[in-house]
Amino acid sequence: MTKALEGIRVLDLTRALAGPFCTLMLGDNGADVIKIEIPGSGDDTRKWGPPFIGDESAYFLSINRNKRSLTLNLQDPKAQDVFMKLAKDSDVVVENFTPGVMDRFGLGYEAVKAVNPNVVYCSISGFGQDGPYRSRPAYDQIMQGVGGLMSITGEPDGEPQKIGIAVTDIGAGMWSAFAITTALHHRDKTGEGQYIDISMLDAQVAWLTYQAAFLFANDEPPKRMGAAHPTLVPYQAFMCSDGKYINVAVGSERIWERFCQGMGREDLKDHPDYSVNSVRVAHRGAIVSMLQEIFLTRPVSEWVEDLQAANVPCGPINDLADVFADPQVLARDMLQEMPHPTLGTIKQTGLPIKFSRTPGGLDRHPPLLGEHNQEILSSLGYSDADVQSLKDGSVI
């Protein structure tokens, strides 16, 4: 079946995570993504390990499927010429260099726009293209701290904690993919391309939503609450008798009634200290301690079964081995395998968007470094001798 972004060509000058996650999303849905890498070394994450699968970094393999690899030394004028030939007929350029670097190469938005006025050009950076921090280096953990996320993550009496995945990187990549497809829709209507400036910090701040609202309402920052929820009780994790944890989410008074039933404690339903959420919040310490003692009397599987039977939102806290053995995850094709030229087959996370008419797919293995040099350069009119000359001159 036709994929939604077939016919869209993307020049991908990104590395690490935010940019590659963006172009992964575009490639999964049919875009022709040409991943431009440094000759000899490539994307930084090709070396981010262990773990490695064969000679390939597991990290790199996880976010670079559905792309073709072209190596270009962009400091060389001949490589810049190759890039501009590609850019002339491309729909999208995505880059995540420090602000100003692409302009120094002569490959910034204005230069590309001069040969391709309809291009959608997306720059991803830590702090954005302007402002006092624009030139600062940025990695996910730094941004989780600067953007406030670590201040609200962790136990109340513990140290600030980062989230277990690089959520600010991935979030910036998702915002970028959304922005690019939005800009392409605008181009379809008007014929206008445009420049997109994505900041990891902006992406993180936009996600603060109700936590920011807490600050705006109370004029004081929210605190770390561990697994608990700032405005709902009980809405957190509890340890069970087998040492495993259950999450429960009592988000309404109807659910509270069902929760009491599923716990076998209907006496709590109308208790004056617990009957409505506002008083449960006021007596958080008492009710959480009491519920923890109750949960410790049985294993997690039994609690999940009883609470789900009462239609209470709940579930175990799975480790990743549990996740990728879960029948619902498997039924939704969120674990897939694909062939690889040197590794046989590799496992990949599946596609979270299920289109009825234009489903995405896993069509290209994560590329070997420079795997598509000949193919791409030949399509631009370079002869075999030309390609060999570029290789000999360390242009590719």
N, C-alpha and C positions, 0 to 999 in steps of 0.2 A: 504494500500500500504506500501511497505517496506520503512523505513526511512533511510537516508543516513548514519547515524552513529549507526545503530543497530548492536549489537555485540561488541561495544566498552564500556568498563567499566571504569568509572571515580571515583576515590576517591577524594572527595571534602572536604578539610580541611579549607575552607575559611568562612569568615563572613563579615558583613557590606555590601559592594556594588560591588567593583571591581571584586573580585573573584566570588561571587554568580552570577553576571551578565554573566561572562564567562561561568560558568557551566549551567546557564539557557539556553544559546545559544546552548550548546552541548546537553543538555537534550531535548530541543524542537525538535532537529533533530535526536532523537532516542537513544542517549547514555544512558546507565544505570548509573545514577549519584547517588552515595552513599554519602550523606551529613553527615559528621562526626561532632558531636556537643558535647559541654560540658554537662555532666549529670546535670540535674536540672535547667539549665539556657539556654543552647543552644546558637545559634547565637545571637549576641548583638541586632540585629534589631527586634527580637521577642518582645522586650520591647520598641522599638522606637515609641512612640505615646504620645498623640493622633495624628491622629484618630486610633481607634480600631474598628474592626468588630467582634462583640462578644468578645471573649477573645484573638483574634488574631490581631497583629499589621498589619495595612494596608500596611505599608512599607514592612514587611516581606512577606506578601502574594503576593506582586507585583513582586518579583524576585526569588521565590523559588519553582515554580511549576516544575513538571517533575523530582523530586528528591525523594530519599528514605532517611529517617533520622535514623542514628545509633548514639547512645550516647556512647562516650568513654572518660574516664579520662586518657589522654595520659601520665600523670605523673606516672601511675601505670604500672608496667611491664606486668601484665596480659592484659591490654588494648593494650600495645605495641605489644604483641604477636598476638592479634586479628588483629591489623592493618597490621602486616607483612604477616599474612595468606591471607588477602585480597589483599595486594599489589603484592603478588607472581603471581596472575593471573589477575591483572588489567592492563589496557593499559595506563592509564593516572593517575597521581597524581597532584592535584592543591592545593597549600597552599599559605597563605598570612600572615604568622607570621613574626615578626621582623627577619631580617637575623640572622642566627645562632641558632634560637630556635629549628628548626626541627633536626638539628645535635645534640643538647643537649638531645633531646628525644631519640636519636639513630635511627631516622626515616628520615634522610636527603637523598639526592640523592644517595650518594655512598652506603649507607646501603640498600636502596631499589634496586639499580642496582645490588647488590651482589646476591639477590634472584630473580631478574627479569631484566636481561640485556637489554631487549627490551623496557623497560618502557620509556614513555615520561613524564618528571617530570617538572612541571612549577611552579616557585616561583614568586609571585606578591608582590611587596613592594613599598613604597613611592619613595625611591631614588635608588633602585637597590642593588645588592649584594656586590658591591665594591664602592670605592670612599669615600671622607671625610664625607658625610652625611648618610652613609648606615644605621646607627643605630638610626637616628632621627625618631620620630613618625610622621605620616602623615595622614591628612584628606583632603578631596577634596578641601575645601576652601583654606587651606594652599598651596596646590599644584597649584591651579589656580593663586595664587599670585606669588609663587616662579617661576612658569613656564611662567610668563609674560602675561597670559590671562587677568587678571584683569586690567593690565595697558592699554589695548586697548578696554576695555568694560566700557561703561558709557558715560555720556554727557561730551562734551569738557571742560566745566567749573565746572563739578561736581566731586564727589569722585569716585575712582575706584569701579567697581561693579563686583560681581560674576555673572556667568550665572545662570539661574533659576533652572537648574537641576545639579546634581553632574557629570558634563561632563567629568572631568578628571578621576574619578572613572570608569564611564561607558566606556570611551575611553580605559582605561587600560584593562578592561574586554574584550572589542572587540578585541584589539590587541592580548590578550592572547588566545582567541578562534581561531583567525586566525593562530597564531603561533602553537597552538596544532594541528590543522588540517593539517597545512603544514608539521609539524614533523611526523604526522601519514602517510602522503603521502610518505615522505622520507623513513620511516620505511618499508612501503609496497614494495618499490623498492629495498632497501638494507638490510633490517632486523635490522637496527641500531636504537635503541632508543637514546634519548639525553636529556640534561638539558636545560631549557629555563628560562631566567632571564628577567622579565618584570618590568619596573620601571614606576610608574605613571608620574614622571617628564619627562622621555624619551618620553612617549606617548604624553604628552602635548607639548613638544618642537617640536616633529615631525609634529604636527598639525599646527604649525605657518606658514608654507608654504609661501604664498605671503606676509604676514606681515614680516616674516623674510627677504624675498627678498627686501622689502622696506629698511630695515636696511642695508643690504649688499650693496644695490645700492647707498644709500644716506649717509651712515655712521652716521645716527641719528635714534633714535627709532621712530616708528609711534606713533601718538597721539590717544587719545580717540575721537571718532567721533559720539557717540550716535548711532542713527539708520542709519547714512549715510555711504557711501562707500568711501574709501580713494582715489580711482582712477576713479570712474564713477559718473556722475551727469546727471539727478536725479536718485538716486538709494537709496531710503530710505522710511521712513514712514511719512505720512502727516495726520493731524487731519481733519475730515470732520464735517459738520454742526451738526451732531447728537452726537458729542463727541467721536465717534469711529474713528479708524485709518485705513488707507489704505497703503499697501506697493506697491511701483512701482519700477520696475527694467529696466531702459533704458540702455541696455548693448551694443547697436550698433547704428549707424546712421540710419539704416533702422527702428529700433524700435523708434528712436527719431521722425522720420517723422510720424509714426503711432500714437505715443503719442500725438503729436501736433494736429493731426486729431481728436483723441478721446477726447481730452480736449476742442475741439472747438476753438483752438488757432493756426490755420495754419500760422498766421502771425509770429509766433516765429520760424518756421522751418528754415528760411534762415536769421534770425537776426544775424548780425555779432558777437554779444556777446554770441550766443547760438547755432550756426549752427553745430558745431562739438564738440565732447566731450572735447577736450583739452581746448577750450575757455570756455566751460561750467564749467569746473573745476576751471579755473581762475576767473570766475564770480560766483562762487558757492553761496555766500551770497545773491547776488541780485536775482538769479533765484529761489533759494529755498524760499526766502521770498515772491516772486511774486506767485509762485505756491501754497504756503500755503494759501495765501489769496483767490486764486481761489477755492481750495479744500473746504474751509470753506463755500462755497455758496450752497453746496448740501450734502445729506447724503451719507454714504459710499456705500450703496447698489447700488445707481444710478451711482456713479463713477465706481465701479467695472463692472457693466453691460456695460457701454459705452466703457471703456478702453479694456475690454475683447472682445467686438465686433470689436474693431480695432486691435485685436491680440497683445495687449500690456501685457507683464507679470505683473500681479498685483493680489492683493487679500486682503481681510480684515485681520486685526490682531484679531484672534479669542481667546477667553478665552477657558479653557479646556472643559467647558460645550458645547460651540459651536463646538469644535473639535470632541467630541464624539457624536454629533448629525449631523455632516456633511455627506451628502449623499455619497461623494467620500470615506471618511474614512469607512463608513458602508459597501459600496459596496466592499471594499478591505478586509473586515473581520478583521479590526484592532481593533474592540471591540468584545470580545467574553465572554461567560459565561461558567463556568465549575462547576461540583458538588463538594461539600466539606462535609466531614463527620459530622462537627458540625455546619456549617453555612448555610447549604442548598445549595445555589449556590453563587458563587463569580464572579465578573467581572474581566477580564484580558485584557491587551493590546494584540493585535493579533501578528502574525508572519510576520515580514517585508520581509522575503525571500520567494518567491513563486517558488518552484521547480515543474517542469512539471512531473517528474517521481518519485521523492522521497520527497513528501511534509512532512514537520514537523507537529506537532500537540500538543494539550493540553491533555495529557494522564493521568497525575498524579496530583492531587491537591497538593498545598504546604503542606509538611508533618507536622503532629503533632510531637512534640519533642519525639524522640525515638520510633516513630510509627512502625518502621520496625526492631527493635532490634531482636525480635524472628525470624522473617523471614530470616534476613541476617545471624545471628549466626547459625541457623539451617542448612543453606546451607553450612556452614563451618564445620559441623559435631558436633556442640555443642548440647548436649541433653537438654531437658527442665530443668532438675536438674542443669546442668552446667550454663544455662542462669540465673536461679534463684540465684545460688551462686554468679555469677558475679554482679547481681543486689544487693544482700545483702552486698557485699563487696565494693559497690560504684565504681565498675569498669565501669559499664554502667549506 
